[in-house]
Amino acid sequence: MASWALSQCCGITAFPRLQSGILPAAGLLPLRRRTLPSTSTGFSFSAANGIYLRRPLGRRELVLRVSAPSSVVPLEVERESSEGRGGPSVSGIKEEAFDPGMLPLFGLAEIRAAIPKHCWVRDPWRSMSYAVRDVVVVLGLAAAAVYINSWIVWPLYWVAQGTMFWALFVLGHDCGHGSFSNDPKLNSVVGHLLHSSILVPYHGWRISHRTHHQNHGHVENDESWHPLPKNLYRNLDPLTKKLRFTLPFPMFAYPFYLWGRSPGKSGSHFHPSSDLFVPSERKDVITSTVCWTAMLVILAGLTVLIGPIQMLKLYGVPYWIFVMWLDLVTYLHHHGHEEKLPWFRGKEWSYLRGGLTTLDRDYGWINNIHHDIGTHVIHHLFPQIPHYHLIEATEAAKPVLGKYYKEPTKSGPVPFHLFGILLRSLKQDHYVSDTGDIVYYETDPQLTVASEAK
């Protein structure tokens, strides 16, 4: 009688008791994300469709559908049915594949709360110790190479010094984010010294990189290695396509990006009137361009003093090794995962969803040298965290991130495995659809066939 009353009045069907004492899994509906009218509040009840519980999560909504089964199927029958279809099952329930484009059910506040408070502390003395260490190593390598002056040593010097130039860049990058110290003046002075020494306009790049972080994962608004819409890709001349997607050419892109940005965008990191900047930032851009020009004059003077060949060996080749490091690392932060990762437009994009499409990478022995910049997901979400706290912060955040965090492939002492990932991505990740708010990279078969033929 009680069961009849519940069924008629509340739409709830009582489960029969099984001999095993286990509630059957059949008929239970999994968690589903549904879009509800923004004006609805609390919960709504439907005898036909079950009970919907809703609680606000900022711009997201979590909806739980609870429905009574129409029939009872023993666990053994469901398990056999699932296995007969060839799908893996746990207790008769087939696990669905994870969709990285799905709206996350957590927010930035939950991730932030999981990170220990000391990870947010910026220690200027510790930061300066890394800067001093790197400068001493750079000068020591140059002095040793000049003293030995052997063609056996020079190639080793080029790789080592180019890697150290990249380390200097990462510290200047931290200055630009304000994670070097709490003092903007100290960040600016150190940032200019480090970046100007490797021919990077500090403020010009700092501002455009800020734009990248604010719009990461957005097809049109991202600033770094963003995808080309199909129509724009089709209008590229053959030479541009080849240079963009055929190794080693993409690994030399950075200086050209500083001067002219990416296809489909205009402006220069050196020009104060570029649309990269707002009027209030023009003085900063001029300052950085003057510092960059001063370094160029110093290099020209040294070339006259010691000769172009010696200058090429001491500075020119390491500079291009640094450029290759920069392009390799920044590209692999956003490309090359085994599964396709989404890019967003319109209402589907959010700061959190864009940040969750970034990737961590393991660089083996290089991790410490380039200040753990491969620990990139947490850096993208919270760029104010100093580099020396990124690993701890990432470990603390993993339980919150769940499957949205993609574990990096472990590297040997030297990250040779990354070159295979890079090559595969350049062959596959060419453009995205012109329409749609959640899109994935598509492949140009003509470009792939042409590359394989050569």
N, C-alpha and C positions, 0 to 999 in steps of 0.2 A: 504493500500500500504506500509505504514511504517512497519507494522507488518510483511508483506511478506518479505521485505528487511532484517529486523533483523533476521528472521528465516533462510533465505537462506544464508546470509553472515556470521552470528555470532553464529548460532545454538541456538538462544534464542527465546523462544515462549512467546508471550505476554499472560498474564492472562486475561480472560474475567472478566468484572466487575460484582460482585455479588450485589444483592439488599441490602444485609446486610452491604456491604462495607468492609467485612473482607476477607483477603486473605486466601484461603483454605490451610489447613495443608497437605492434601494428596499430595503425590508426592514429598514433600520436603525430601531430604535425610539428616539423622543426621550427626553430626561430626564423622568422621572416621579417625583412625590413619593408614596411609599407609606407607610402606617402599618405598622410592624413591632411585634411584641410587645416590651414594654419590657425583658423579660428576655433577649432575644437579644443576642449580642455578636459581634464580628468580622464574617464574611460567611458566607452560606449559598449552596450551589450546587445547581442543578437542571438536569439534562440537557434537560428538556422546556421550561423557561421561561427558561433563560439563567443568567447570573451576576449576583448582587446584591451590590453593594459598599456598605457602610454605615460612616459615621463619625459620632460624636456631635457635635451642635451645640447644647449646652445642652439646651433643652427640645425642639429640633427634630432631625430625622433627614434626612440626604441619602442618597437611594438611587439608584444608577445601574444601569439594566437594560441589559445587553449581550446581544443575541440575534443569532444567525446568520440570514440571510435564507433563506426557503424556496425562493425562485427569484430569478434575476437578470434585472432589467429594464434595458435601456439607458437612459441619461439622456435621450436624445431622446424616447423613448416616454413616460417619466414626465412630462417637461416638457409634451408635447402633451396628455397626459391631464389635468394640472392646469389648463392654460389652457383646455381644453375645458369644464371645470366653472365657468369664470368667475372663479376665485380667483387672486389674485396669487401668483407663485411666484418663488423665487430658486433657480436650479439645480435646478428641478423639485420643490422642497420648499415646501409651503404654510406660511406663517407664521401661527401661531395668535395670536388677540387676547390682550392682556395682561389678566390678572384681578387687580385690586387687592386682592381678598379672599384671594388665595393666600398661603400661609405663606412669608415671606421666607427666603431661604437665607443670610442674614447676620445678625449680631447687633449689639447696642449696642457691643460691644467693637471690632468692625471699624470702625464709624462713628467712634467715639471716637479710634481710632488714626490715622485719616485726617486729623483736625483738628489743625493746628499747635499746639504747646504754648503759644505766646504768646497764643492766642485764649482760653485759660482764665484769663489773668491779669486781676484786677480792680484797676484803678487808681483809688483814691478821689479823687485830685486831678482826674483827667480827668472822672470822674463828676460831681464838684462843679462843674466848669466848665460842664457842660451845665445843671445845675440853676440856677446863677447866671445863665447866659445866658437861660434861659426866664423866670425871675422878672423880670429887667430888661426883657425884651420885653413881658411882661404889664403891668407898671407903666407902661412907655412908651406902650403902646397906649391905656391908660385915660386917661393925662394928655393925650395928643394929642386923643382924642375929646372930652374935656371942654373943652379949649381951643378947638377948632374949632367944636364944637356945631352941626353942620349935618346936616340930614336926608339930604343926599347922602353924608355920611361915615358916619353911624351904621350903615347896613346892612353897609358894608365892615368897620367895626369889629367888628360882631357875628360875622361869619364868621371874621375873623382872630383875635379873642380867644377864641372858642369852640374854634378849632383849637389855640390855645396852652394852653387849659385841658386839652385832650386830651393835649398834650405833657407837661404837668405830671403827669397821671395815669400816663403810661407810665413816667416816672422814678420815681414812687412805687411803681409795680408792680415795677420793678427792685429797689427797696429790699426789697420783700416777698419776692422770690426770693433775696436775698443777692447778686445780681450787681452791685449798686451799689458795694459794698466788702466787705472781709473782716471789718469791725467791726460786730457786731450792734447795738451802741448807736448808732453813726452811722446805720446803716440805719433804725433805729426813729425817731430824731429827725427825720431828713430826710423819711422816709416819712409821719410824722404831719403835719409842716408842709405838705407838698405835697398830700396827700390831704385833710386837714381843710379846706384852703383852697377845695376844690371839693366839699365836703360828701360825702366818702367816708370811712367808718369804716375806718381803716387796718388794724388787726389783724383786725377782723371779716371784711373782704373778703380780706385776705391769706390767712387760714386756709381760707376757702371756695375761693379760687382755687388753693390748694395741692391741695385735694381734686379740683378739675377736672384739674390736671396729672397727678395720680396715677391718675386713672380715665378719661383722655381716650379717646373712642371706645367707651365702655361704655354700653349703652342705659340701664340703671337707675342706675348709680353715678356717671356723669358729672354735673357740676354746672353746666355752661354750655352753653345752647342744645342740650341733649340731646333726642333724639326722643321723641315720645309713643307708647307702645304703643297699638294700635288700640282696645282696650277703653276705655282712659283717654280717648283722643281722642273716642270716640263719646259719652262721658258729659259732655263739656264743653257748657256752655250756648252757644247761638248767638252771644251777645255776646262771650264769651271767644274763640271761634274767629275771629270777625271781627277782634278786636283783635290776635290773635296772627299772623294771616296776611294782613292787608290794610294796605298802606302808607297813611299814614306811621306807623300806630300802633305797630308793633313797634320802631320807632326811638326810642320814648320809654319803653321798658320798664325801663331800668336802675334808676331810683329805686324802682319798685314791686318789682323783684326783691330789692333790698336789704331791704325791709320784709317781704316775704312769700315769696320764692323763686319757683320755677316751679310750674306745675300738677302735682299729685301729690306735692309735697314741702311740708313745713312748717318753720317756724322763721324767725328774723330775724337779720340781721347785727349788730343793735344789742343784742340780749338775751343776757346771759352764760349763761343756762340753755338756750339753743337747742340742738337736737340737732346743729347744725353743729359744736359745740365739745365738747371733753372738759373735765372739771373743772379741770385744770391750766392751761387757756387762759382761764378766766373773768376773771381779773384783767386780762389783756391786752385783752379785749373791753371791759371797763368803762373802761379808760384811753382807748381809741379812741372810745367813745361819749361820754365826757366832753369830749374834744377836739372832736368833731363838734358837740356842744351848744354849746360855747364859740364856735365859728365862727358858729353860727346866731344866738347872742346878739349878736355883733359886727355881723352883717348887719342884724339888727333895729335896732340902734342907729344904723347908718349910714342906714337907711331913714327913721328919725325925723329925722335930721340934715339929709339932702339931699333928702328927699321920695321917695315910692314910684315916681314916674315915672322920675326920674333913676336910682334904684337898679335899676329894671327894665332900663333901657337899658345901664347899666354892668355889671351882674352877671347879672340874670335871663335875658335873651335869650342871652348867651354861654354860660350854664350849660346851657341846653337844646340849643344847638349842640354842646356837648361831649358831652352824653348821646347825641345822634344819631351822632356820630363813634364813640363807644364801642360802641354797638349795631351799627352798620354793620360796623366792623372785626372785632369778635369773632364776629359771625354769619358773615361771609364767610371766616373762618379755617377753618370746619368745614362749609360748605355752598356749593352753587352750581357745582361742577365740571361740565364738559360731560358726563362719564360719571358714573354713579352710584357713590358711594363707600360702602363697607360700614360698618356698626356691629356691635359684637360683644357676645356674652354668654358666660357660662359658661367652659368650657375653651378656647374659641376666642379669648377675649380675652387679650392680653398688653400690657404697657406699650409694647413696640416696635410691635406691630401697630396699636394705637390711635393712637400718635403719627404713624404713616405715613399716616393718613387726614386729617391737617391739611393746610392749603393755604397756600402763599405768595401774596401779592398785591402788585402794583406800584401805587404811589400817585403816581407822577410827582414833581412838586416837593414833595409832602408827605412823601416818604420820609425826608428828612433832618430835617424839622421834627418829625415824631413818632417819631424815633429808630429808624427801620428796623423798626418792629414788624411790618410786613408780611412780613418775612423770618421766617416763623413755624414752619416745620417743625423746624429745628434748635433754635429756642428751646423748642419743646415737648418735644423729646427731652432737651435739656440746658439747662434754664432758668438754670443758674449762669453761662453764658457772657454777658459784658456785651454790651449792644446794639451797641456800636461794633466788635465782632468778628464779628457774626452773618453779614454778607455773605461775608467771607473764609472763615469756617467752613463755610458752605453750599456754596461753590464747591469746597472741598476734599472735602466729603462726597458730592457728586453722583455721582462714579464708583462709590461703594459702593452708594448708594441706587438707581441705575439707573432703571428705569421707575416705581419707587415714588415718585419725585420728580416732581411735576407742575409743569412750567414755568409761571410766571404770564404772563398776557397783558400785553404791554408797554403802558404807559399813556402818554397824552399829558401835557402839563404838569399838567392837572387830571384826576383819574381818573373822568371821566363814565361810562366803559364799565362801571364796577362797579354802577351803578344798574340797568342792564339785567340783569345777572347776578343781582342781588338780587331783582328783580321776578320773573324766571323761577323762581327757587328757591322763593319764597313761594307761587307758583302750583302747584308740583309736589311739594314736600317737606312732607308733612302728618303722616304717622305711619309706624310700622313694624309688622311682624307681632308678635303676642303670643308667638309661638313661633319657635324657630330660634336658633341660636347665631351665625349670620352673616346679617344682615338688611339690607335697603336701603329707602330711603324710598319710600312709595307715595303716590298722589294721591287725594284725595277728589273725585270728579267733580262732586258736588253743590256743593261749595264753589267749585270752579273755574268752573262754569257760572253760579253766582250772582254771582261777582265780574265775569265778563265781561259779564253782562247789565247791570250797573250802569256 
